[in-house]
Amino acid sequence: MRRYINNGVIAQEVDPRDYSIRVSAAAQLPEEAIKQCDLPHLDQQVSKCVMCTAETALSEYYGYPVGGNWGYGYFREHEGPGLVARKAYSMLGDYGLPRTGDDIAELEVTDVIDRAKRYAPRILPLAETRKGWTYARLTTREEIAAAIVKSLNVRGMRVVFSSTVGCWGLTEPGGWLRYEDGGGRHMMVILGYGKHEYRGNMQEGLLVRNSWGDDFGLNGDCWMTWDAVMRNEEVYLLIPPEDKPIREDTPEDKPVITVQRSLRLKSTRMTGDDVREAQMLLIAHGFDVGSSGADGIFGPATDAAVQALQRAKNLEVDGIIGAKTWAALRTAPDPAEPVLPVEPVLPYKPSELALGLVRHCYAHIGDIYVWGGNGQTEISAGWIRRMDTSETNAQRSIRFWEKQKTAGMTDLAAFDCSGLISRYLQDIGIVSSKRNCDHLWAMCTPVTRAELRPGDLLFRSRNGDMYHVGVYVGRGRVIEAKGRDDGVVLRGINASGDGYWTDCGRLEVLK
């Protein structure tokens, strides 16, 4: 038999900022978890093992062959064999991979970079529909096992192993891979973990899918010891653009691992729902993220707020929302600490009742929008459907509700725009039931925008009727139950244009 020595993966420094992994403390992991792969075994070209792991995941996810030849050349910026895994998987998010039929066939290592870049104008548009993938670094046995368990229920999600400190030779009896110290490097897909016979005894290990054809090991697969995997210290979880369930989770089959991107100030601004969540949590802790509020864009004001939080929590002040800063954000603020941001000195003093409304609204940032919602906490998909006007609208609220729960938010409440304000008025005994926008406007004295104070209301009107309302909280910011796709948000008063809010009013009962 031939000896396999490969140089397909380049060693790299650990960058813990990319993604962090959280495993549930109560997670009960099974003794065995194997996610089989029905795709044909790849017989890779020289040094293309990193892209082979991507091909396996993407082909499984999309349901047709996706090739990595072009990616192998395009993702490299060096001569010689090999590919930096972290860079390749990061670029999958930006560029994707083409179908096999659109790929560059049988690239030669000697000119792979030149040819890939020449083909880029043709390949990039074809690959773009398969972009958006992300990855996470797994550093403990528990994380690897939990990631495998989570992948069982998600199409295309795969755990991959990178050998960066040794070389791989023939398999031992029973299909166990022989590990040797040396300079050879390789990357393979981990199918799962369990026990397998080795020289008459059952040995704990991981089942691995190789890319050296069917004649390797156990019809192309092999077993590895946990020790061999952990000593290499490079294991990644490839994450599809959207989790596509293979089957619905049951109460006994819930994911035990969550993946959280780290956030930081970059020249190309990071955006997304996780940025928005972090901004809302910063606001809840009393830190100012700028006049635009929780807009989902990580800019200088958000960076300053993160550093202020890190100083307050005695964390390393680097402006990066990594695992420790995420944990601090998700810890409820001390009730003794002020919730409101520090306001400038004003020629007036808002009443305590008006400030109470502001505090109430800050406390509910991130809650969900449900038609007719008035602060209900016993939420279910069925209840949302009964409340809303159509299944399509209900599904929007349900998707946002599920997204917030996945992000780790608990004790969620349901509001519509007027319900957010009515709830406070009910709690302090001013009204006995929910009020709509017209009712709230009738309780107000009109004011100009220049006269706005914290606790005043902002309205949108159409043909003399008020159909949307928010609460002015100072410094040009508004908290509103914006809609089914957004929930309760903090925004700049002009975030949707300076004509978005048409009327302003001051609640007489809060003066």
Secondary structure as GFF3:
##gff-version 3
##sequence-region A 1 511
A	DSSP	beta_strand	9	10	.	.	.	ID=ss1
A	DSSP	beta_strand	19	23	.	.	.	ID=ss2
A	DSSP	beta_strand	33	34	.	.	.	ID=ss3
A	DSSP	alpha_helix	49	62	.	.	.	ID=ss4
A	DSSP	alpha_helix	69	74	.	.	.	ID=ss5
A	DSSP	beta_strand	83	84	.	.	.	ID=ss6
A	DSSP	alpha_helix	85	95	.	.	.	ID=ss7
A	DSSP	three_ten_helix	100	102	.	.	.	ID=ss8
A	DSSP	three_ten_helix	109	111	.	.	.	ID=ss9
A	DSSP	alpha_helix	112	127	.	.	.	ID=ss10
A	DSSP	three_ten_helix	128	130	.	.	.	ID=ss11
A	DSSP	beta_strand	134	138	.	.	.	ID=ss12
A	DSSP	alpha_helix	141	151	.	.	.	ID=ss13
A	DSSP	beta_strand	158	163	.	.	.	ID=ss14
A	DSSP	beta_strand	166	172	.	.	.	ID=ss15
A	DSSP	beta_strand	176	181	.	.	.	ID=ss16
A	DSSP	beta_strand	186	198	.	.	.	ID=ss17
A	DSSP	beta_strand	201	209	.	.	.	ID=ss18
A	DSSP	beta_strand	221	225	.	.	.	ID=ss19
A	DSSP	alpha_helix	226	232	.	.	.	ID=ss20
A	DSSP	beta_strand	235	239	.	.	.	ID=ss21
A	DSSP	beta_strand	257	261	.	.	.	ID=ss22
A	DSSP	alpha_helix	273	284	.	.	.	ID=ss23
A	DSSP	alpha_helix	300	312	.	.	.	ID=ss24
A	DSSP	alpha_helix	323	330	.	.	.	ID=ss25
A	DSSP	alpha_helix	352	363	.	.	.	ID=ss26
A	DSSP	beta_strand	368	369	.	.	.	ID=ss27
A	DSSP	beta_strand	374	376	.	.	.	ID=ss28
A	DSSP	alpha_helix	381	387	.	.	.	ID=ss29
A	DSSP	alpha_helix	391	406	.	.	.	ID=ss30
A	DSSP	beta_strand	414	415	.	.	.	ID=ss31
A	DSSP	alpha_helix	417	427	.	.	.	ID=ss32
A	DSSP	alpha_helix	437	442	.	.	.	ID=ss33
A	DSSP	beta_strand	444	446	.	.	.	ID=ss34
A	DSSP	three_ten_helix	449	451	.	.	.	ID=ss35
A	DSSP	beta_strand	457	462	.	.	.	ID=ss36
A	DSSP	beta_strand	465	474	.	.	.	ID=ss37
A	DSSP	beta_strand	477	483	.	.	.	ID=ss38
A	DSSP	beta_strand	487	492	.	.	.	ID=ss39
A	DSSP	beta_strand	503	507	.	.	.	ID=ss40
A	DSSP	three_ten_helix	508	510	.	.	.	ID=ss41
###
